[in-house]
Amino acid sequence: MRTRSILTILCAVLLMTGCLKDINPSDALNTGDLTGSTQGLQQALNGAYALFKDHVSFNGTVDGNNMYLRQYFQLSDFASDDIVCGQSTTDPLYYSFSLDHTATQTNSRYFWYISYKIINDANTVIESAANIANPSDQVRQLVGECYFLRAFCHFNLARLFARPITQDPNGAGIILRTATSDPALKARATVSEVYASVIADAEAGAALMNQPRGVQFGSKEAAYALLSRVFLYQENNDSTTYYADKVIASNRFSLETAATFPQLFANAMAGKETIFCAAFTPADDYGKAGSIASMLYSDGNSGWGEEYASQSLRDTMAVHPEDVRWSYIEPLKDANGALQKKNGIEIYYIKKFSGQGGSPTLSSPILFRLAEMYLNKAEAAAKKGNANEALDNVDMIRKNRGLQNALYNHVLPAGKTALDIVLKERRIELAFEGHRNFDVYRNKRNMNRTYWGYHLPGLKESDINLAVAPANYQNMIIKPDAARIIYYIPIDEVQTNKLCQQNP
């Protein structure tokens, strides 16, 4: 049970054992002095982008498992019903599967720390650029990217550490850091205040960005895509559609076809759907040691491959084996074609973070892509009661995924609502991309995790041969009002910032 007394005990243990080193408030981060020149601003900003993929020293050490994007996907997806845990582990990613969070788990602590470091870098560039008289379009582009990054990081923090805005808009959000001069001691803004800040920053960024530098950098369309996502979460359906349409109408992107979609994630930089991605190079291929793919895929030599596509997701997709989205779910079979298992769990590897340059552990993770814009429009239409428009947007995706003969054509399946259909399509299309967890709870739906795996409470090795454990399935239908759908504010923050309220 999540209680403040548990947190108090954890804090005491940590203080006695000295596990926390050099704890600083999250805004006590410094990018160094900038000259105010365009080149200096660009170098500083590129350094902020690098923080999404670098292993940055934290708590006095550099840990290969600590990387913004690794935690971004694991903290969200591993808590969903799309990925199953194949074995017990000491890696803190296990807390996402078990939903048994603590304020001291390293992955959430690092994500909080590195998020505010990126935000502080963005603030530093924005403030330094303000000293440039008559800024050029290039400088305006760089400043716009900073507003976009600040909005993106604040929003992701709110998704993981605050309850959905659809549940409690006046509830505790996260700490907004919009200036390097912000006081170290600062209370959490409300969720509504966080959303307002994110929207204002994304709109400011969109207005400034008119010289796109490539999909690995922020752009006007990336800001529009973020706005569409934020308004979707807010259930502002008209604005969701408005910004999705602005991305689509830019004509900079197009949906991959059934023939090209299987290569999209291995070639994200050149993908027709890619709006914004994090560019990884061969030098950034961390292999087993902390790559995003390391836990999701193995070719026998690279990657641990210990977490798999869940039975729940596969059952959802099973009716259409011709769907090309299956190409990212690869069964492990022996020489005789028999499907392999680990601890009673069927091994279906996940390949959305593999394949760049032929490497099993390298990709440039896509953070916004065009398909999401059509699905955002579909969900907004469903919530406005326009089922035909919702199905049209869903069919736009399906006809490009090998399902030309399985379109809805304005006909809802018996017993299903338009929103049911849209959320099912979002689950399949956006699987493993950091959406599922939030899509379920912001829509006030239950997460059904009653399938075999190491997320089950009280699992014992002796249970493995059963491969079914009905007694352990209790509490595995997670309700949207459950306390454990979000993470504790990290202990580093609550110990040094006495105005920061902990989650219950």
C-alpha positions in Angstrom: 0.0 0.0 0.0 1.2 3.5 -0.8 1.5 5.5 2.4 3.6 8.4 3.6 4.9 6.2 6.4 6.6 3.9 3.8 8.2 7.0 2.2 9.4 8.2 5.6 11.1 4.8 6.3 12.7 4.8 2.9 14.1 8.3 3.4 15.5 7.3 6.8 17.2 4.2 5.3 18.7 6.2 2.5 20.1 8.9 4.8 21.6 6.3 7.1 23.3 4.3 4.3 24.5 7.4 2.4 23.1 6.2 -0.9 22.3 9.7 -2.1 25.2 11.8 -3.0 25.3 15.6 -3.6 21.6 16.0 -3.7 20.7 19.3 -5.5 17.4 20.9 -6.2 16.4 20.1 -9.8 17.0 23.7 -11.0 20.6 23.8 -9.7 21.9 22.8 -13.1 24.2 24.9 -15.2 25.0 24.8 -18.9 27.9 27.1 -18.6 28.3 30.6 -20.0 27.0 31.3 -23.4 28.5 34.0 -25.6 25.1 35.0 -27.1 26.4 34.2 -30.6 24.3 32.1 -33.0 27.0 29.5 -33.0 27.1 29.4 -29.2 23.4 29.1 -28.9 23.3 26.3 -31.5 26.0 24.4 -29.7 24.2 24.7 -26.4 20.9 23.6 -27.8 22.5 20.7 -29.6 23.9 19.7 -26.2 20.3 19.7 -24.8 19.2 17.3 -27.5 22.1 15.1 -26.7 20.8 14.8 -23.1 17.9 12.7 -24.5 20.4 9.9 -25.4 23.5 10.4 -23.3 24.4 8.6 -20.1 24.7 11.5 -17.7 26.4 11.3 -14.3 23.7 11.1 -11.6 24.2 10.7 -7.9 27.9 10.6 -8.4 28.0 7.8 -11.0 27.5 7.2 -14.7 25.1 4.2 -15.1 24.6 2.8 -18.6 21.0 2.1 -17.8 20.3 5.8 -17.2 19.1 7.5 -20.3 16.2 9.8 -20.8 14.7 7.9 -23.7 15.2 4.5 -22.1 13.3 5.6 -19.0 10.7 7.5 -21.1 9.6 4.3 -22.8 10.1 1.9 -19.9 8.3 4.0 -17.3 5.3 4.3 -19.5 5.1 1.1 -21.6 6.3 -1.4 -19.0 3.4 -0.3 -16.8 0.9 -1.0 -19.6 -0.7 -4.2 -20.9 1.4 -4.3 -24.1 4.7 -5.7 -22.7 5.2 -8.6 -20.3 8.0 -9.1 -17.9 9.8 -12.4 -18.6 11.7 -12.8 -15.3 12.4 -11.2 -12.0 15.1 -8.6 -12.1 16.9 -6.1 -9.9 16.7 -3.5 -12.6 14.3 -0.8 -11.4 12.3 -1.2 -14.6 10.6 -4.0 -12.6 8.8 -1.4 -10.5 6.9 -0.4 -13.7 5.7 -3.9 -14.3 4.8 -4.5 -10.6 3.4 -1.0 -10.1 5.0 -1.2 -6.7 6.7 2.2 -6.9 9.0 3.9 -4.5 10.4 7.4 -4.2 13.9 6.0 -4.3 13.8 3.9 -7.6 16.7 5.1 -9.7 14.9 5.1 -13.1 12.2 7.6 -12.1 14.7 9.7 -10.1 17.0 9.9 -13.1 14.2 10.8 -15.5 13.1 13.6 -13.2 16.7 14.9 -12.9 17.6 14.8 -16.6 14.2 16.3 -17.6 14.9 19.4 -15.6 18.5 19.5 -16.8 17.1 19.7 -20.4 14.6 22.3 -19.3 17.3 24.3 -17.7 19.4 24.2 -20.8 16.4 25.4 -22.9 15.9 28.2 -20.4 19.5 29.2 -20.6 19.5 29.5 -24.4 16.2 31.4 -24.4 17.6 33.9 -21.9 20.9 34.3 -23.6 19.2 34.8 -27.0 17.2 37.7 -25.5 20.4 39.7 -25.3 20.8 39.5 -29.1 19.5 42.7 -30.8 17.5 42.1 -34.0 17.8 38.2 -33.8 18.0 36.5 -37.2 15.5 33.9 -38.4 18.2 31.3 -37.4 18.2 32.5 -33.8 14.4 32.6 -33.7 14.4 29.0 -34.9 16.8 28.0 -32.1 14.7 29.8 -29.5 11.6 28.2 -30.9 13.1 24.8 -30.5 13.9 25.6 -26.9 10.3 26.4 -26.2 9.3 23.2 -27.9 11.7 21.1 -25.8 10.6 22.8 -22.6 7.0 22.1 -23.4 7.8 18.5 -24.3 9.7 17.8 -21.1 7.2 19.4 -18.8 4.4 17.5 -20.5 6.1 14.1 -20.1 6.9 14.8 -16.5 3.2 15.6 -15.9 2.1 12.4 -17.6 4.3 10.2 -15.3 4.1 12.1 -12.0 0.7 13.7 -12.0 -2.8 12.3 -12.5 -4.5 12.8 -15.9 -6.1 16.2 -16.3 -9.4 14.5 -17.1 -9.4 13.1 -13.6 -8.4 16.1 -11.6 -7.4 19.3 -13.4 -6.8 21.1 -10.0 -4.7 18.3 -8.6 -0.9 18.5 -8.0 1.0 18.6 -11.2 4.8 19.0 -11.5 7.2 21.9 -10.8 7.3 24.4 -13.6 10.7 25.7 -14.4 10.4 28.5 -16.9 13.4 30.6 -16.0 16.9 30.0 -14.7 16.1 32.4 -11.8 13.3 30.2 -10.5 13.7 29.6 -6.8 15.0 26.3 -5.7 12.1 25.9 -3.3 9.0 25.8 -5.4 5.7 24.1 -5.1 4.1 21.9 -7.7 1.8 23.7 -10.1 -1.7 22.3 -10.6 -2.2 20.0 -13.6 -4.2 22.7 -15.4 -1.4 25.2 -14.8 1.1 22.8 -16.3 -1.0 22.2 -19.3 -1.4 26.0 -19.8 2.3 26.4 -19.7 3.0 23.6 -22.1 0.4 25.0 -24.5 1.9 28.5 -24.3 5.4 27.2 -24.9 4.4 25.0 -27.8 2.5 27.8 -29.4 5.4 30.2 -28.9 7.8 27.7 -30.4 5.6 27.1 -33.4 5.5 30.8 -34.1 9.3 31.1 -34.1 10.3 28.0 -36.0 10.5 28.8 -39.7 13.8 27.3 -40.6 13.5 23.5 -40.0 16.9 21.8 -39.4 15.7 18.2 -39.9 13.4 15.8 -38.1 16.0 15.3 -35.3 15.3 18.9 -34.2 12.1 20.7 -33.1 10.1 22.2 -35.9 6.8 24.1 -36.4 5.1 20.8 -37.2 6.6 19.1 -34.2 5.1 21.8 -32.0 1.7 21.4 -33.7 1.9 17.6 -33.1 2.7 18.2 -29.5 -0.3 20.6 -29.2 -2.6 18.1 -30.8 -1.5 15.5 -28.3 -1.8 17.9 -25.3 -5.3 19.0 -26.4 -6.3 15.4 -26.9 -5.4 14.6 -23.3 -7.3 17.7 -22.2 -10.3 16.6 -24.3 -10.4 19.8 -26.2 -11.5 18.1 -29.3 -11.7 21.0 -31.7 -8.1 22.1 -30.9 -6.9 18.5 -31.2 -8.2 18.3 -34.7 -7.1 21.9 -35.6 -3.4 21.2 -34.8 -3.5 17.6 -36.3 -4.8 19.1 -39.5 -2.0 21.7 -39.5 0.5 19.0 -39.5 -1.2 17.0 -42.2 -1.8 20.2 -44.4 2.0 21.0 -44.2 2.5 18.3 -46.8 5.9 17.5 -45.3 4.8 14.0 -44.2 2.8 11.1 -45.6 1.7 7.8 -44.3 4.0 4.8 -44.9 2.4 2.1 -47.0 2.1 -1.6 -46.2 5.2 -2.1 -48.2 7.3 0.6 -46.4 6.0 0.6 -42.9 8.1 -2.4 -41.7 11.2 -0.4 -42.4 10.1 2.9 -40.8 11.6 2.5 -37.3 14.9 1.2 -38.6 15.1 4.2 -40.9 13.4 6.9 -38.8 15.5 9.8 -40.0 14.3 9.2 -43.6 10.8 8.0 -42.8 8.0 9.7 -44.5 5.9 9.7 -41.3 8.6 11.0 -39.0 7.8 14.4 -37.5 10.3 14.3 -34.7 12.8 11.7 -33.6 16.0 11.4 -31.5 18.9 10.8 -33.8 21.2 8.0 -32.8 24.4 7.2 -34.7 26.5 4.0 -34.6 28.6 5.7 -31.9 25.4 5.8 -29.8 24.7 2.1 -30.1 24.9 1.0 -26.5 24.3 -2.7 -27.2 23.3 -4.7 -24.2 24.6 -1.9 -21.9 21.6 0.3 -21.7 20.1 0.6 -25.2 16.4 1.0 -25.4 16.2 -2.3 -27.4 18.4 -4.3 -25.0 15.5 -5.6 -22.9 13.1 -6.1 -25.9 15.1 -8.0 -28.5 18.0 -10.3 -28.9 19.6 -11.9 -31.9 21.4 -14.3 -29.7 24.5 -12.1 -29.3 23.2 -8.6 -28.7 20.5 -7.5 -26.3 19.1 -9.4 -23.3 15.6 -9.8 -24.8 13.8 -10.4 -21.5 10.6 -8.4 -22.0 8.1 -9.5 -24.7 5.0 -8.4 -26.5 2.1 -9.5 -24.2 -0.5 -12.1 -24.8 -3.0 -9.3 -24.3 -1.7 -7.3 -27.2 -1.2 -10.3 -29.5 -4.8 -11.4 -28.8 -6.0 -8.0 -29.8 -4.1 -8.3 -33.1 -4.7 -12.0 -33.8 -7.7 -11.6 -36.1 -5.5 -10.0 -38.8 -2.3 -11.9 -39.4 -1.9 -9.9 -42.6 -1.5 -6.7 -40.7 2.1 -5.5 -41.4 2.3 -4.1 -37.9 3.1 -7.8 -36.9 6.5 -7.2 -38.5 7.6 -5.5 -35.2 6.6 -8.5 -33.1 8.9 -11.4 -33.8 8.4 -14.9 -32.3 11.5 -16.8 -31.2 11.4 -20.3 -32.7 13.8 -23.3 -32.6 15.2 -25.1 -35.6 12.0 -27.1 -35.8 9.8 -24.1 -35.8 8.5 -24.5 -32.3 7.8 -21.3 -30.4 10.2 -20.8 -27.5 9.2 -19.9 -24.0 10.9 -18.4 -21.0 9.5 -19.1 -17.5 6.2 -20.2 -19.2 5.9 -17.0 -21.2 5.9 -17.2 -25.0 8.8 -15.2 -26.5 7.7 -12.6 -28.9 10.4 -10.0 -29.3 9.7 -6.3 -29.9 11.7 -4.7 -32.8 10.6 -1.1 -32.9 13.9 -0.1 -31.4 16.1 -2.3 -33.6 17.5 -2.5 -37.1 19.1 0.8 -37.8 22.2 0.1 -39.8 21.5 -3.6 -39.3 22.2 -3.4 -35.6 19.7 -5.2 -33.2 20.2 -2.6 -30.6 20.1 0.7 -32.5 17.3 3.0 -33.7 16.5 6.7 -33.7 13.3 6.6 -31.6 10.3 8.4 -33.2 8.6 10.7 -30.7 6.0 12.2 -33.1 4.7 10.7 -36.4 1.9 11.4 -38.8 -0.2 8.3 -38.0 -0.8 9.7 -34.5 -2.3 12.8 -36.0 -5.0 10.8 -37.8 -5.6 8.8 -34.6 -5.9 12.0 -32.6 -8.5 13.3 -35.1 -10.3 10.0 -34.9 -10.5 10.1 -31.1 -11.6 13.7 -31.1 -14.3 12.9 -33.7 -15.5 9.9 -31.6 -15.9 12.1 -28.5 -17.9 14.7 -30.5 -20.3 11.9 -31.6 -19.1 11.8 -35.2 -18.6 8.1 -35.6 -18.2 8.2 -39.4 -15.4 10.7 -39.2 -13.7 8.7 -36.5 -13.9 5.5 -38.6 -12.6 7.4 -41.7 -9.5 8.4 -39.9 -9.0 4.9 -38.5 -9.5 3.5 -42.0 -6.8 5.9 -43.3 -4.4 4.0 -41.1 -5.7 0.5 -41.7 -5.5 0.8 -45.5 -1.8 1.6 -45.2 -1.1 -1.3 -42.9 -2.3 -4.2 -45.2 -5.9 -4.1 -44.1 -7.4 -2.7 -47.3 -10.0 -5.6 -47.2 -10.8 -5.0 -43.5 -11.9 -1.4 -43.4 -14.8 -0.3 -41.3 -16.5 1.8 -44.0 -18.7 3.6 -41.5 -20.0 0.3 -39.9 -19.3 -0.1 -36.2 -18.9 -3.7 -35.0 -21.7 -4.9 -32.9 -21.5 -3.8 -29.3 -18.7 -1.4 -29.9 -18.6 2.4 -29.8 -16.5 4.6 -32.1 -14.2 5.3 -29.1 -13.7 1.6 -28.5 -12.5 1.2 -32.1 -10.3 4.2 -32.0 -8.6 3.1 -28.8 -8.1 -0.4 -30.1 -6.4 1.1 -33.3 -4.2 3.4 -31.2 -3.1 0.4 -29.2 -2.0 -1.5 -32.2 -0.6 1.3 -34.3 1.3 3.0 -31.4 2.3 -0.1 -29.5 5.6 0.3 -27.6 5.8 4.0 -28.4 4.9 5.3 -25.0 1.1 5.9 -25.4 -0.9 2.9 -24.2 -0.7 3.6 -20.4 -1.9 7.2 -20.8 -4.6 6.4 -23.4 -6.2 4.0 -21.0 -6.2 6.0 -17.8 -7.0 9.4 -19.3 -10.1 7.9 -20.8 -11.0 6.6 -17.3 -10.8 2.9 -18.4 -9.4 -0.1 -16.6 -6.1 -1.7 -17.5 -6.5 -5.5 -17.7 -3.3 -7.2 -16.9 -4.7 -10.7 -16.1 -2.1 -12.6 -18.1 0.9 -14.7 -17.2 4.1 -12.8 -16.4 6.3 -11.4 -13.7 4.1 -8.4 -13.1 1.9 -10.7 -11.0 2.0 -10.1 -7.2 3.5 -12.9 -5.1 4.7 -14.9 -8.0 6.9 -17.8 -7.0 9.2 -20.0 -9.1 7.0 -23.0 -8.3 4.2 -21.3 -10.1 6.0 -21.2 -13.4 5.0 -24.6 -14.6 1.4 -23.7 -14.1 1.6 -20.8 -16.5 -1.7 -19.8 -15.1 -2.2 -18.4 -11.6 -5.8 -17.2 -11.1 -5.1 -16.5 -7.4 -2.3 -14.1 -8.4 -4.5 -12.2 -10.9 -6.3 -10.3 -8.0 -5.7 -6.6 -8.3 -4.5 -7.0 -11.9 -7.4 -5.1 -13.3 -6.0 -1.6 -12.6 -8.6 1.1 -12.2 -8.0 4.6 -13.4 -8.3 6.1 -9.9 -5.6 3.8 -8.5 -2.8 5.6 -6.7 -0.2 3.4 -8.5 -0.9 4.6 -12.0 1.6 7.4 -11.4 5.1 7.6 -9.9 6.2 9.1 -6.6 8.0 12.4 -6.9 11.7 11.4 -6.5 13.2 11.6 -3.0 15.9 13.9 -4.3 13.3 16.6 -4.9 11.2 16.2 -1.8 14.2 16.1 0.5 15.7 19.4 -0.9 12.5 21.2 -1.9 10.3 21.3 1.2 7.5 23.0 -0.8 7.2 19.9 -3.1 4.2 17.8 -2.1 4.7 14.0 -2.4 2.1 11.9 -4.3 -0.1 9.8 -1.9 
